[in-house]
Amino acid sequence: MWGYGMEVGTHAVRIMASGVLDRFPKLKIVIGHMGEAVHFWLWRITFMNSRNQTVGRSPKTQLTMAEYFLRNFAITTSGMEDDLALEYSIKKLGEDNVMWAIDYPTSRPSRRCGGWTRPRCRTLSRQGLRRQRRTHLPHPAGGLV
């Protein structure tokens, strides 16, 4: 429950800090469970990595960690029914980088509001996402919801 998310988040940060994304700038990596919280830490990750690069403790990269995350990563909502986290994620990453997903069979989608639960539907509406966009968010398993 806890270890998997921390491991995935750590791998994402290591990929960004290693410079590998400079060699593969078009690579897009999708992280589940609301991005395993990496984007909530982007300011600190970027600050610490930039400082470490300045003093030679980290490899020099072409972009900041935040720039890599915005360019090379997308997140899914799987297993995270938190409106505030969803609202922040959409604001931080943009609607094109937040994909709807569920942890089936642990979580089951609502048929109301285009597959979104009512609280999520209200959150998406507050973010200015039209119903058409809400019902056409990409699904990580392929296709549209």
Secondary structure as GFF3:
##gff-version 3
##sequence-region A 1 145
A	DSSP	alpha_helix	3	18	.	.	.	ID=ss1
A	DSSP	alpha_helix	20	23	.	.	.	ID=ss2
A	DSSP	beta_strand	29	31	.	.	.	ID=ss3
A	DSSP	alpha_helix	32	35	.	.	.	ID=ss4
A	DSSP	three_ten_helix	38	41	.	.	.	ID=ss5
A	DSSP	alpha_helix	42	54	.	.	.	ID=ss6
A	DSSP	alpha_helix	65	72	.	.	.	ID=ss7
A	DSSP	beta_strand	73	76	.	.	.	ID=ss8
A	DSSP	alpha_helix	83	93	.	.	.	ID=ss9
A	DSSP	three_ten_helix	95	97	.	.	.	ID=ss10
A	DSSP	beta_strand	98	99	.	.	.	ID=ss11
A	DSSP	three_ten_helix	112	115	.	.	.	ID=ss12
A	DSSP	alpha_helix	118	126	.	.	.	ID=ss13
A	DSSP	alpha_helix	131	134	.	.	.	ID=ss14
###
